[in-house]
């Protein structure tokens, strides 16, 4: 049995499905999707449903799931008037996700929301001798292993939006976690963007590979960018048992 992590699939169902085949994923393995299953691409709801329906898969909340949960009606009605509805649908590519969500039956919507509300925001797991902290983006001591509905909005917001690798934000500090005992697995900022900040050279940045800095991994392969000429993006599956990375180009 192996444990895998992937992040930021952003509605790219075909790439997700291809990745599961390429890693040879079986019912004995485990998979964590570290946030941003939805938006920009069209099949985010399908990805969420698939993860929900598999006991050996789980989702960690990302900023796009936070946007959705604070945009749609909390009771599962087909209504999108929550505080983040325009931020979600107009700015962050949530329109296509809401369209698909609306097509679900009321019980399906309700059950999907109940499930999302009880997902973890930062999850710690031990694989072999290594302690991993799975978080969409940021780390706050003491917020490990809390579910979305056990945290307040600001706490969740800080974990899923702040980033040590976003050079235009106050939280930019790539060495911030080195004193912690975890191996951090995150997404949120496409690796190509992190590398461009460092190298300022597209040729040296344009690989479908994970980014590692000591005990910090970024496995956002840039599905959010979609198909773009000259950009090698896709999904990055990381096997936690041996830290092997499987790059799956966008289908
Ligand atoms: Mn994100």
Boltz pocket constraint, residues with backbone or C-beta under 6 A from the ligand:
constraints:
  - pocket:
      binder: B
      contacts: [[A, 35], [A, 36], [A, 62], [A, 63], [A, 64], [A, 136], [A, 160], [A, 187], [A, 188], [A, 189]]
      max_distance: 6.0
